[in-house]
Amino acid sequence: MSLLSDPNAFRGLRVAVFGFDLAEASQVRRIRSLLSLGCDVTSFCPRREGSTPGFTPEWRNFDLGLVRQGAYLRRGLALPMTVAKALRGRKWLRQADVIIARNLDMAAVAHLARRMAGVSREIPLVYECLDVHPLLTRGDSLGRLMRWSERRVLARAAQLVVSSRGFTESYFRPVQGYDGPAALVENKLWLDDIAPGGRLEADDVASPAGPLVLGLVGAIRCQRSVNLLLETVDRMGRGLKLRFAGHLDEHAVRDFPQQVAARSNVDWTGAYACPEDLGSIYRDCDLVWGQDMWQPGGNSDWLLPSRLYEAGWNGCPVIAVEGSETARRVDSDRLGYVIARPDSATLAGLLGSINRDDLTVLKRDLLTRPAESFVQKAEDLMPFLTPALRRANRAVPRMGQQLAKASARS
């Protein structure tokens, strides 16, 4: 077996993770996936305002303080203080075999903390881009400054990791001129030894009776999506039920509880445990809205959301909007339906035209696909860790020995 495909090769690897929110679901999943590979993880994370209260990580974390939603200028001005807080973990930074920084602001913190802690430049920094922030696509002087800052990070990174090829093809290559190593790690489900309850078997899927149930599962932060879905349910009346499941970003979506309460065919089940609750949530939906419209013309058009994989794993077709990376994946992999325009008339037209038997066939097909179509494997995380192997013979002797043995066997 090649070392690069052998998850055991990374046992004991010391990983420092600079994350944007300690308690955010995808952040927790990423760190737990690294722990399951046997890595020794130390995180340097703030807590985001409105995030899950009372969360206590099972790994070593250095708290970088409380971050307010959207306070980008304040976060920039607080950069020196954030770096100072990170330096409380200088011992662990110096011992790290690889540093992973998630998003630009945390990459800047990681780079400065690494320099000030006296960490060797040979310790690789992996820059993971989760989203391309709107500040990075602005045409003014602030946008140019932000892109320059990111190019400085890219020049010092051993690896760029993205969750969608749309980011490299539409932004990093043509806009930032980046020609360095880039790897794709999609936002697939990480299950480890957790068995989500409620997942249907293909033979248990029956044709929907009564009105279709359309869901939006995940963080409720996109006002445009919420408006579109509410307008559609108003247009279709008793012919559609709408179900929201997820944490509400009250800063991004206005009057949401009141909007839900005003409609008898709309409900909101609130925050949920991921992945434990996903099966029961998706089995109660006939389809889900999969299109992010929070940042149109940029990030929203380029990303592949985690709900794409969650829904597919649970046999729930996805609806996306033509022209986006999400729609291209939905179309190419037969994951659901694509509409031409994000308006209530078009969406209602699609929902009204869906043949129930065809929908059942699609749901059963999704449930019989290989797990790796939707579920992350340990090998998928290798791009985060393989930069450490490039210096294996000097910095990680045990890995160098394994590499030699693997080469001798091949």
C-alpha positions as CSV (number, residue, x, y, z in Angstrom):
1,M,0.0,0.0,0.0
2,S,1.2,3.5,-0.8
3,L,1.9,5.7,2.2
4,L,-0.2,8.4,0.7
5,S,-3.3,6.1,0.7
6,D,-2.5,4.5,4.1
7,P,-4.4,6.3,6.9
8,N,-2.2,4.7,9.6
9,A,0.7,6.7,8.2
10,F,-0.6,9.8,10.0
11,R,-1.0,8.4,13.5
12,G,0.8,10.7,15.9
13,L,1.1,13.5,13.4
14,R,0.9,16.8,15.3
15,V,-1.6,19.1,13.6
16,A,-2.3,22.8,14.5
17,V,-5.7,24.0,13.2
18,F,-6.6,27.6,13.0
19,G,-10.4,27.7,12.6
20,F,-13.0,30.4,12.3
21,D,-15.4,29.1,15.0
22,L,-14.7,26.4,17.6
23,A,-18.3,25.2,17.8
24,E,-19.3,25.4,14.1
25,A,-20.5,22.0,12.8
26,S,-18.1,21.7,9.9
27,Q,-15.2,22.9,12.0
28,V,-16.0,20.2,14.6
29,R,-16.3,17.6,11.9
30,R,-13.0,18.5,10.4
31,I,-11.1,18.2,13.6
32,R,-12.8,15.0,14.7
33,S,-12.0,13.5,11.3
34,L,-8.3,14.4,11.9
35,L,-8.5,12.9,15.4
36,S,-10.0,9.7,14.0
37,L,-6.9,9.4,11.8
38,G,-4.8,9.3,14.9
39,C,-3.5,12.9,14.6
40,D,-2.6,14.9,17.7
41,V,-4.7,18.0,17.1
42,T,-4.3,21.4,18.8
43,S,-6.8,24.1,17.6
44,F,-6.6,27.9,17.8
45,C,-10.2,29.0,17.4
46,P,-12.4,31.9,18.4
47,R,-16.0,31.5,19.4
48,R,-18.4,33.2,17.0
49,E,-21.3,35.2,18.4
50,G,-24.6,33.2,18.3
51,S,-22.8,29.9,17.8
52,T,-23.5,26.8,19.9
53,P,-23.2,27.8,23.5
54,G,-21.5,25.6,26.1
55,F,-19.6,23.5,23.5
56,T,-16.5,21.9,25.1
57,P,-14.1,20.3,22.6
58,E,-12.5,16.9,23.4
59,W,-9.2,18.2,22.0
60,R,-6.7,20.9,23.1
61,N,-7.8,24.4,22.1
62,F,-6.5,27.9,22.6
63,D,-9.4,30.3,22.7
64,L,-8.9,33.3,20.5
65,G,-11.9,35.2,22.0
66,L,-15.4,36.1,20.9
67,V,-16.0,37.2,17.3
68,R,-19.1,39.2,16.3
69,Q,-20.9,38.3,13.1
70,G,-19.9,40.4,10.1
71,A,-17.6,42.7,12.1
72,Y,-14.8,42.5,9.5
73,L,-13.2,45.8,10.2
74,R,-13.1,45.2,13.9
75,R,-11.7,41.7,13.3
76,G,-8.9,43.2,11.2
77,L,-8.1,45.8,13.8
78,A,-8.0,43.0,16.5
79,L,-5.5,41.0,14.5
80,P,-2.5,41.8,16.8
81,M,-4.5,40.8,19.9
82,T,-5.7,37.6,18.2
83,V,-2.1,36.7,17.3
84,A,-1.1,37.4,20.9
85,K,-3.7,35.0,22.2
86,A,-2.6,32.3,19.7
87,L,1.0,32.7,21.0
88,R,-0.1,31.3,24.3
89,G,0.1,28.0,22.5
90,R,3.5,28.6,21.0
91,K,4.8,25.4,22.5
92,W,2.3,23.4,20.5
93,L,2.9,25.5,17.4
94,R,6.6,24.8,17.5
95,Q,5.9,21.1,17.8
96,A,3.5,21.0,14.9
97,D,4.3,18.9,11.9
98,V,1.7,20.8,9.8
99,I,-0.5,23.9,10.3
100,I,-3.9,24.1,8.7
101,A,-5.6,27.5,8.4
102,R,-9.3,27.7,7.5
103,N,-10.1,30.9,5.6
104,L,-8.1,34.0,5.0
105,D,-8.3,35.8,8.4
106,M,-7.2,32.7,10.2
107,A,-4.5,32.1,7.7
108,A,-3.1,35.5,8.5
109,V,-3.3,34.8,12.2
110,A,-1.5,31.4,11.6
111,H,1.2,33.0,9.5
112,L,2.0,35.8,12.0
113,A,1.8,33.5,15.0
114,R,4.1,31.0,13.3
115,R,6.7,33.8,12.7
116,M,6.5,35.3,16.1
117,A,6.7,31.9,17.8
118,G,9.9,31.1,15.9
119,V,8.4,28.2,14.1
120,S,10.6,26.8,11.3
121,R,9.6,27.9,7.8
122,E,9.9,24.3,6.9
123,I,6.7,23.5,8.9
124,P,4.1,23.5,6.1
125,L,1.1,25.8,6.2
126,V,-2.0,24.5,4.4
127,Y,-4.5,27.2,3.4
128,E,-8.1,25.8,3.3
129,C,-10.6,28.1,1.5
130,L,-14.1,27.4,2.6
131,D,-15.6,30.5,1.0
132,V,-14.5,33.4,-1.1
133,H,-15.6,36.4,0.9
134,P,-17.3,39.2,-1.0
135,L,-14.5,41.6,0.1
136,L,-12.2,39.6,-2.1
137,T,-14.2,40.2,-5.2
138,R,-14.8,43.9,-4.8
139,G,-13.4,46.1,-7.5
140,D,-12.3,49.0,-5.3
141,S,-9.2,49.7,-3.3
142,L,-10.4,47.6,-0.3
143,G,-10.9,44.6,-2.6
144,R,-7.5,45.0,-4.2
145,L,-5.9,45.2,-0.7
146,M,-7.7,42.0,0.4
147,R,-6.6,40.1,-2.7
148,W,-3.1,41.3,-2.2
149,S,-3.2,40.0,1.4
150,E,-4.5,36.6,0.2
151,R,-1.7,36.4,-2.4
152,R,0.8,36.9,0.4
153,V,-0.8,33.9,2.2
154,L,-0.8,31.8,-1.0
155,A,2.9,32.5,-1.6
156,R,3.7,31.2,1.9
157,A,1.4,28.2,1.8
158,A,2.6,24.7,0.9
159,Q,-0.9,23.7,-0.3
160,L,-4.2,25.2,-1.2
161,V,-7.3,23.1,-0.4
162,V,-10.7,23.9,-1.7
163,S,-14.1,22.2,-1.4
164,S,-15.2,23.0,-5.0
165,R,-13.3,23.2,-8.3
166,G,-15.4,26.3,-8.9
167,F,-13.1,28.2,-6.5
168,T,-9.9,27.3,-8.4
169,E,-11.4,27.6,-11.9
170,S,-13.3,30.8,-11.3
171,Y,-11.2,32.6,-8.7
172,F,-7.8,31.4,-7.7
173,R,-6.4,30.7,-11.1
174,P,-7.9,33.5,-13.2
175,V,-8.2,36.3,-10.5
176,Q,-5.4,35.6,-8.1
177,G,-3.0,34.1,-10.7
178,Y,-2.3,31.2,-8.4
179,D,-0.4,28.4,-10.1
180,G,0.7,26.4,-7.0
181,P,-0.5,23.1,-5.7
182,A,-4.2,22.9,-5.1
183,A,-6.3,19.9,-3.9
184,L,-10.0,19.2,-3.7
185,V,-11.6,18.0,-0.5
186,E,-15.3,18.2,-0.9
187,N,-17.8,18.8,1.9
188,K,-18.8,15.2,2.2
189,L,-20.3,13.7,5.3
190,W,-17.9,12.5,8.0
191,L,-19.5,9.6,9.9
192,D,-16.6,7.9,11.5
193,D,-18.2,5.4,14.0
194,I,-21.5,7.5,14.3
195,A,-24.5,5.8,12.7
196,P,-27.1,8.5,11.9
197,G,-30.6,7.3,12.8
198,G,-33.6,7.3,10.5
199,R,-31.8,6.7,7.2
200,L,-34.1,5.0,4.8
201,E,-33.4,1.8,2.9
202,A,-34.2,2.0,-0.8
203,D,-36.9,-0.7,-0.5
204,D,-38.7,1.4,2.1
205,V,-39.2,4.5,-0.2
206,A,-42.8,5.0,-1.1
207,S,-44.3,7.5,-3.5
208,P,-45.3,10.8,-1.6
209,A,-48.9,11.1,-0.6
210,G,-50.5,14.5,-0.2
211,P,-48.6,17.7,-0.8
212,L,-44.8,17.6,-1.5
213,V,-42.6,18.5,1.4
214,L,-39.7,20.9,0.4
215,G,-37.0,21.3,3.0
216,L,-34.1,23.7,3.6
217,V,-31.6,21.9,5.9
218,G,-28.6,23.6,7.4
219,A,-27.7,27.1,8.6
220,I,-30.5,29.5,7.9
221,R,-28.6,32.5,6.8
222,C,-29.7,33.3,3.2
223,Q,-32.5,35.8,3.1
224,R,-33.0,35.4,-0.7
225,S,-33.5,31.6,-0.3
226,V,-35.9,32.1,2.6
227,N,-37.9,34.7,0.7
228,L,-38.0,32.5,-2.4
229,L,-39.3,29.5,-0.5
230,L,-41.9,31.4,1.4
231,E,-43.1,33.1,-1.8
232,T,-43.3,29.6,-3.4
233,V,-45.3,28.1,-0.6
234,D,-47.7,31.1,-0.7
235,R,-48.1,30.6,-4.4
236,M,-48.8,26.9,-4.1
237,G,-50.9,27.0,-1.0
238,R,-52.0,23.6,0.2
239,G,-50.1,21.9,-2.6
240,L,-46.8,22.4,-0.8
241,K,-45.3,22.1,2.7
242,L,-42.1,23.8,3.7
243,R,-39.8,22.6,6.4
244,F,-36.7,24.4,7.7
245,A,-34.2,22.7,9.9
246,G,-31.0,24.3,11.2
247,H,-29.5,27.1,13.3
248,L,-30.9,30.6,12.5
249,D,-28.5,33.4,11.8
250,E,-30.6,36.3,13.2
251,H,-28.2,38.9,11.8
252,A,-28.8,37.6,8.2
253,V,-32.5,36.6,8.1
254,R,-35.1,39.0,9.4
255,D,-38.3,38.2,11.2
256,F,-37.9,34.5,10.5
257,P,-39.9,33.0,13.5
258,Q,-42.8,35.4,12.7
259,Q,-42.8,34.5,9.0
260,V,-43.0,30.8,9.9
261,A,-45.7,31.2,12.6
262,A,-47.8,33.1,10.1
263,R,-48.1,30.1,7.8
264,S,-49.8,26.8,8.7
265,N,-47.9,24.8,6.0
266,V,-44.4,26.0,7.1
267,D,-42.5,24.7,10.1
268,W,-39.0,25.1,11.6
269,T,-37.5,22.4,13.7
270,G,-34.6,24.4,15.0
271,A,-30.9,23.4,15.4
272,Y,-30.0,19.7,15.2
273,A,-27.1,17.3,15.9
274,C,-25.0,16.5,12.8
275,P,-24.7,13.8,11.6
276,E,-26.9,12.0,14.2
277,D,-30.2,13.7,13.2
278,L,-29.7,14.0,9.5
279,G,-31.5,10.7,8.6
280,S,-34.7,11.6,10.4
281,I,-34.7,15.2,9.0
282,Y,-34.2,14.2,5.4
283,R,-36.7,11.3,5.5
284,D,-39.4,13.9,6.3
285,C,-38.6,15.8,3.1
286,D,-39.5,14.9,-0.4
287,L,-36.9,17.3,-1.9
288,V,-34.6,20.0,-0.5
289,W,-33.5,23.4,-1.7
290,G,-29.7,23.1,-2.3
291,Q,-28.8,26.4,-3.8
292,D,-26.9,29.0,-1.8
293,M,-27.8,32.5,-2.9
294,W,-26.2,34.5,-0.1
295,Q,-23.4,35.8,-2.3
296,P,-24.6,35.6,-5.9
297,G,-22.2,36.2,-8.7
298,G,-19.3,34.9,-6.7
299,N,-19.0,32.5,-3.8
300,S,-22.6,31.2,-4.0
301,D,-22.1,30.4,-7.7
302,W,-18.8,28.5,-7.1
303,L,-19.3,26.5,-3.9
304,L,-20.6,22.9,-3.4
305,P,-22.7,22.9,-0.2
306,S,-22.5,20.2,2.4
307,R,-26.3,19.6,2.1
308,L,-25.6,18.3,-1.4
309,Y,-23.9,15.2,0.1
310,E,-26.2,15.0,3.2
311,A,-29.2,14.9,1.0
312,G,-27.8,12.4,-1.5
313,W,-26.7,10.0,1.3
314,N,-30.3,10.2,2.7
315,G,-32.0,9.7,-0.7
316,C,-33.4,13.2,-0.9
317,P,-33.2,15.0,-4.3
318,V,-31.8,18.5,-4.4
319,I,-33.0,21.6,-6.3
320,A,-30.4,24.0,-7.7
321,V,-30.2,27.1,-10.0
322,E,-28.8,26.9,-13.5
323,G,-25.3,28.4,-14.0
324,S,-24.0,27.5,-10.5
325,E,-21.4,24.9,-9.6
326,T,-24.1,23.3,-7.5
327,A,-26.4,23.0,-10.5
328,R,-23.6,21.5,-12.7
329,R,-23.0,18.8,-10.1
330,V,-26.7,18.1,-9.6
331,D,-27.1,17.7,-13.4
332,S,-24.0,15.6,-14.0
333,D,-24.5,13.3,-11.1
334,R,-28.3,13.1,-11.3
335,L,-28.8,14.4,-7.8
336,G,-32.1,16.2,-8.4
337,Y,-33.5,19.1,-10.4
338,V,-32.2,22.3,-11.9
339,I,-34.4,25.4,-12.4
340,A,-33.6,28.2,-14.9
341,R,-34.3,31.1,-12.6
342,P,-34.6,31.6,-8.8
343,D,-38.1,32.9,-8.7
344,S,-41.3,31.5,-7.2
345,A,-43.1,31.0,-10.5
346,T,-40.3,28.8,-11.9
347,L,-39.8,26.9,-8.6
348,A,-43.6,26.3,-8.3
349,G,-43.7,25.2,-11.9
350,L,-41.1,22.6,-11.3
351,L,-42.7,21.3,-8.1
352,G,-46.1,21.1,-9.8
353,S,-44.7,19.1,-12.7
354,I,-42.8,16.4,-10.8
355,N,-44.1,12.9,-11.3
356,R,-44.4,11.2,-8.0
357,D,-43.3,7.8,-9.3
358,D,-40.2,9.3,-11.0
359,L,-39.4,11.1,-7.8
360,T,-39.5,7.7,-6.0
361,V,-37.2,6.1,-8.5
362,L,-34.7,8.9,-8.1
363,K,-34.8,8.6,-4.3
364,R,-34.2,4.9,-4.5
365,D,-31.4,5.4,-6.9
366,L,-29.6,7.8,-4.6
367,L,-29.9,5.3,-1.7
368,T,-28.2,2.5,-3.7
369,R,-25.2,4.5,-4.7
370,P,-21.7,3.8,-3.3
371,A,-21.1,5.4,0.1
372,E,-18.0,7.2,-1.2
373,S,-20.3,9.3,-3.5
374,F,-21.5,11.2,-0.4
375,V,-19.4,10.1,2.6
376,Q,-15.8,11.2,3.3
377,K,-13.1,8.5,3.6
378,A,-10.0,8.9,5.6
379,E,-8.0,9.1,2.4
380,D,-9.9,12.2,1.3
381,L,-8.1,14.1,4.0
382,M,-4.6,13.3,2.8
383,P,-4.1,16.7,1.1
384,F,-4.2,18.4,4.5
385,L,-1.4,16.1,5.8
386,T,0.8,15.1,2.9
387,P,2.8,18.4,2.9
388,A,4.3,17.1,6.2
389,L,5.6,14.1,4.3
390,R,7.6,16.2,1.9
391,R,10.0,16.8,4.8
392,A,9.5,13.3,6.3
393,N,13.1,12.1,6.3
394,R,14.2,15.2,8.3
395,A,11.2,16.1,10.5
396,V,9.2,12.9,10.9
397,P,11.6,10.0,10.9
398,R,8.9,7.4,11.5
399,M,7.1,8.5,8.3
400,G,10.3,8.5,6.3
401,Q,10.9,4.9,7.3
402,Q,7.4,4.0,6.3
403,L,7.8,5.8,3.0
404,A,11.0,3.8,2.3
405,K,9.2,0.5,3.1
406,A,6.3,1.4,1.0
407,S,8.6,2.3,-1.9
408,A,10.5,-1.0,-1.6
409,R,7.2,-3.0,-1.7
410,S,5.9,-1.2,-4.8
